[in-house]
Amino acid sequence: MGAADHSTEVMPTFVEQLARQLERELGPCPVRRDQLIEWINDQLNRCARLGVPGEAALAMINSDYVEWCALILERDQPTEDHVRGPLDDA
């Protein structure tokens, strides 16, 4: 019986670790965790298909995460345009 057999704690997958890192460094994700994990898997597959090397792939994913979150937040905003009134002269 090896040392690993004594541990009941499951090591998080690379994708789960990446999800935590993205949220820690770039802000919380506005969708459910399973949707974030699916998005990360899609991004990793895309980088693999394109042959993007490791560091560049992570940079792409970081950048795309910010854009993806912004698009989700923008999509969820009220559809009615808000017109700013005139500023008071102080």
C-alpha atoms as a printed R data frame, in Angstrom:
   type eleno elety resid chain resno       x      y       z
1  ATOM     1    CA   MET     A     1   0.000  0.000   0.000
2  ATOM     2    CA   GLY     A     2   1.541  3.304  -1.130
3  ATOM     3    CA   ALA     A     3   1.336  6.753   0.410
4  ATOM     4    CA   ALA     A     4  -1.335  7.765  -2.092
5  ATOM     5    CA   ASP     A     5  -3.640  5.066  -0.744
6  ATOM     6    CA   HIS     A     6  -3.821  6.763   2.668
7  ATOM     7    CA   SER     A     7  -5.189 10.010   1.285
8  ATOM     8    CA   THR     A     8  -8.915 10.439   0.790
9  ATOM     9    CA   GLU     A     9  -8.420 13.917  -0.693
10 ATOM    10    CA   VAL     A    10  -8.800 13.990  -4.459
11 ATOM    11    CA   MET     A    11  -6.335 16.143  -6.374
12 ATOM    12    CA   PRO     A    12  -8.080 18.775  -8.498
13 ATOM    13    CA   THR     A    13  -7.712 18.339 -12.233
14 ATOM    14    CA   PHE     A    14  -5.672 20.760 -14.310
15 ATOM    15    CA   VAL     A    15  -8.895 22.284 -15.631
16 ATOM    16    CA   GLU     A    16 -10.236 22.811 -12.098
17 ATOM    17    CA   GLN     A    17  -6.943 24.381 -11.048
18 ATOM    18    CA   LEU     A    18  -7.040 26.650 -14.078
19 ATOM    19    CA   ALA     A    19 -10.631 27.660 -13.261
20 ATOM    20    CA   ARG     A    20  -9.573 28.648  -9.738
21 ATOM    21    CA   GLN     A    21  -6.589 30.553 -11.064
22 ATOM    22    CA   LEU     A    22  -8.673 32.480 -13.599
23 ATOM    23    CA   GLU     A    23 -11.197 33.499 -10.976
24 ATOM    24    CA   ARG     A    24  -8.527 34.363  -8.417
25 ATOM    25    CA   GLU     A    25  -6.458 36.468 -10.821
26 ATOM    26    CA   LEU     A    26  -9.075 37.899 -13.185
27 ATOM    27    CA   GLY     A    27 -12.326 37.918 -11.235
28 ATOM    28    CA   PRO     A    28 -15.252 35.628 -10.528
29 ATOM    29    CA   CYS     A    29 -16.985 33.896 -13.383
30 ATOM    30    CA   PRO     A    30 -20.588 35.020 -13.942
31 ATOM    31    CA   VAL     A    31 -21.778 31.513 -14.902
32 ATOM    32    CA   ARG     A    32 -22.010 28.170 -13.094
33 ATOM    33    CA   ARG     A    33 -18.824 26.216 -12.397
34 ATOM    34    CA   ASP     A    34 -19.731 23.422 -14.846
35 ATOM    35    CA   GLN     A    35 -20.132 26.012 -17.612
36 ATOM    36    CA   LEU     A    36 -16.728 27.493 -16.793
37 ATOM    37    CA   ILE     A    37 -15.128 24.018 -16.825
38 ATOM    38    CA   GLU     A    38 -16.745 23.281 -20.207
39 ATOM    39    CA   TRP     A    39 -15.519 26.624 -21.573
40 ATOM    40    CA   ILE     A    40 -11.964 25.916 -20.366
41 ATOM    41    CA   ASN     A    41 -12.020 22.458 -21.962
42 ATOM    42    CA   ASP     A    42 -13.174 24.037 -25.238
43 ATOM    43    CA   GLN     A    43 -10.370 26.602 -25.049
44 ATOM    44    CA   LEU     A    44  -7.733 23.939 -24.315
45 ATOM    45    CA   ASN     A    45  -8.972 21.855 -27.251
46 ATOM    46    CA   ARG     A    46  -8.890 24.932 -29.498
47 ATOM    47    CA   CYS     A    47  -5.304 25.724 -28.472
48 ATOM    48    CA   ALA     A    48  -4.298 22.098 -29.079
49 ATOM    49    CA   ARG     A    49  -5.888 22.100 -32.564
50 ATOM    50    CA   LEU     A    50  -4.062 25.324 -33.398
51 ATOM    51    CA   GLY     A    51  -0.772 24.032 -32.007
52 ATOM    52    CA   VAL     A    52  -0.418 26.924 -29.560
53 ATOM    53    CA   PRO     A    53   2.460 26.259 -27.125
54 ATOM    54    CA   GLY     A    54   1.806 26.127 -23.350
55 ATOM    55    CA   GLU     A    55   2.624 29.659 -22.182
56 ATOM    56    CA   ALA     A    56   0.976 31.239 -25.206
57 ATOM    57    CA   ALA     A    57  -2.103 29.033 -24.713
58 ATOM    58    CA   LEU     A    58  -2.456 30.185 -21.115
59 ATOM    59    CA   ALA     A    59  -2.084 33.811 -22.187
60 ATOM    60    CA   MET     A    60  -4.788 33.278 -24.836
61 ATOM    61    CA   ILE     A    61  -7.101 31.644 -22.311
62 ATOM    62    CA   ASN     A    62  -6.548 34.470 -19.789
63 ATOM    63    CA   SER     A    63  -7.376 37.086 -22.410
64 ATOM    64    CA   ASP     A    64 -10.354 35.137 -23.756
65 ATOM    65    CA   TYR     A    65 -11.683 34.599 -20.209
66 ATOM    66    CA   VAL     A    66 -11.873 38.349 -19.603
67 ATOM    67    CA   GLU     A    67 -13.645 38.873 -22.928
68 ATOM    68    CA   TRP     A    68 -16.006 35.924 -22.364
69 ATOM    69    CA   CYS     A    69 -17.010 37.174 -18.899
70 ATOM    70    CA   ALA     A    70 -17.556 40.692 -20.244
71 ATOM    71    CA   LEU     A    71 -19.795 39.375 -23.033
72 ATOM    72    CA   ILE     A    72 -21.842 37.356 -20.535
73 ATOM    73    CA   LEU     A    73 -22.243 40.337 -18.216
74 ATOM    74    CA   GLU     A    74 -23.133 42.590 -21.134
75 ATOM    75    CA   ARG     A    75 -25.690 40.067 -22.396
76 ATOM    76    CA   ASP     A    76 -27.323 39.958 -18.973
77 ATOM    77    CA   GLN     A    77 -27.756 43.740 -18.728
78 ATOM    78    CA   PRO     A    78 -31.223 45.256 -19.145
79 ATOM    79    CA   THR     A    79 -32.068 45.813 -22.793
80 ATOM    80    CA   GLU     A    80 -33.515 49.284 -22.262
81 ATOM    81    CA   ASP     A    81 -31.026 52.020 -23.060
82 ATOM    82    CA   HIS     A    82 -30.352 54.352 -20.228
83 ATOM    83    CA   VAL     A    83 -29.889 57.970 -21.241
84 ATOM    84    CA   ARG     A    84 -27.810 60.069 -18.927
85 ATOM    85    CA   GLY     A    85 -29.431 63.339 -17.917
86 ATOM    86    CA   PRO     A    86 -27.606 66.648 -17.957
87 ATOM    87    CA   LEU     A    87 -25.039 67.254 -15.253
88 ATOM    88    CA   ASP     A    88 -25.818 69.930 -12.697
89 ATOM    89    CA   ASP     A    89 -23.595 72.997 -12.838
90 ATOM    90    CA   ALA     A    90 -21.996 73.185  -9.435
